[in-house]
Amino acid sequence: MRVALVHDYLNQYGGAERVLEVFCEIWPDAPIFTLVYDKQRTGGAFEGRKIRTSFLQKVPLAKTHHRPFLMLMPLAIEQFDLLKYDLVISSSASFAKGVITRPDALHICYCHTPTRYVWDDSQKYINEFNYPSFIKKGIPLFLNYLRVWDESAAERPDVYLANSQFVASRIKKYYNRQSRVIYPPVKTENFHLDGKTEDYFLIVVRFLPYKKIDLAISAFNELGWPLKIIGDGPDRNRLKKMAGSNIEFIGLVAEKNLSDYFARCRAFIFPQEEDFGITAIEAMAAGRPVIAFRGGGALETVEEGKTGLFFNEQTPESLIATLKKFNQADFSPSYIRQKAEQFDKKIFKGKIKEFVEEALAGKR
């Protein structure tokens, strides 16, 4: 059976790319079709794989600044030739689900989210990114075109998998498709408990507006408590200007070194609404409680009072109120670790293999 993997774009390394890595382990000979590929920005995670890119790969700046080229992406994804493949697995938060396959091929879409910037986050997308005002006025017209295409492309997969119940409900709302939930994989073996914690709180995140890092910075500025922030991204300079001396920007950290930061923090801060939120599970795998916004995938992974606490509004005041209630002694690291293990990579692989076998049997 000939298998192809399709991914939106490989110019970053986050939760979606970790899912793709496991797909690569399950189907080691399958090529990856993706709009653009940047080896450096993915940390070499896919080095040695057969990677097929679209014509956008040759467009200047498209690898590192893909957003200006969104209008070309429907055309680019549809030009991939997948006619010789019997099974197509798309890993999609935007365009990958729109590939065109043979009528008798099985197309399974692992959906990280329906395309946020054309549906429920379209207004946020326009407001949060620093486009000139004359460009912002024209964006709704382009988003309308992408919305129509996205709705059509959503009909192309034969079956859907969702990475959380939260995303499954959005798939039903925007695409009117049913999906089965298989939570993303976490390499829990890479994280360890540490008997001695330090006095800092921790954030591990890409520096993007919707991650709400500014909310956390404002809260910790007021409290004066130590906060370490690991990550990088286009919002870096603005965030650094906001931060007081109690807030330390670590930069990017190799995955092998992340475990120590997780294991020694007082708690992990998770201020954004995520579709799932792998970093929160990584913190739990290190036995650390999570202080999360009450929304999105965190509602399915954080057990209030047992593995973390919630704050109800995405405001510094709400986060501060919860931080003041937080008592590290109320939480059992071993219990938190145990809860994280239900999201282990081995469990994910087993469920994916089982689902694909069932889907193939139903296709025959």
Number of C-alpha atoms within 10 A of each C-alpha: 6 13 19 20 25 28 24 23 23 26 22 18 15 14 17 22 20 18 21 23 16 18 19 18 11 14 14 13 14 22 17 21 26 26 26 24 24 17 14 12 14 16 14 11 15 18 11 7 13 13 17 16 19 20 17 20 17 11 12 9 12 20 21 14 10 17 10 9 12 16 13 11 22 19 15 20 25 18 13 19 13 19 12 13 19 18 22 25 23 28 26 22 19 25 29 28 30 27 23 19 21 15 9 12 19 23 27 23 26 29 25 24 21 27 22 14 16 21 16 13 12 17 13 13 17 19 11 11 14 10 12 8 10 8 11 15 11 11 15 15 11 12 18 14 12 22 17 11 14 22 17 12 20 22 14 16 21 15 17 20 22 26 24 28 20 20 23 23 17 21 23 13 12 15 16 13 17 15 21 15 18 19 26 24 25 25 17 23 12 14 22 19 20 16 9 9 17 10 11 18 22 23 24 25 19 21 21 17 17 17 16 17 23 22 18 24 21 20 20 22 19 13 13 13 15 16 27 19 21 19 15 18 13 12 15 15 11 11 17 14 8 12 18 17 10 15 21 16 16 12 14 15 13 9 9 9 11 17 20 15 20 29 26 22 24 22 28 27 27 26 26 22 19 19 21 25 19 23 20 26 30 28 31 33 32 28 30 31 32 30 25 26 24 20 19 19 22 26 18 13 23 24 16 15 13 16 24 24 21 23 21 13 13 18 17 19 16 16 24 18 13 15 19 9 9 18 10 14 8 12 17 15 23 15 15 24 24 17 19 24 20 17 22 18 20 16 16 19 19 11 15 19 13 11 16 16 12 11 16 15 9 9 11 7
